[in-house]
């Protein structure tokens, strides 16, 4: 869905650094650099560690959830 709006999903790219000048966000990974006006972080339980070095203290508690799929005829 994000691709419809011009976004890119960069899967399996460990983040080395995140910088922002207030208007542009630059993300450096082991595979390259990305620049954008906004950033969606989907790091799950690793988000606090990822964001702490840029000064964001994200209160996050990890809990175990179960998903039970069902199929309708």
Long-range contacts (C-beta under 8 A, 24 or more apart in sequence): 2-40, 7-36, 7-40, 8-34, 10-34, 15-43, 15-50, 17-53, 18-50, 18-51, 18-54, 19-54, 20-54
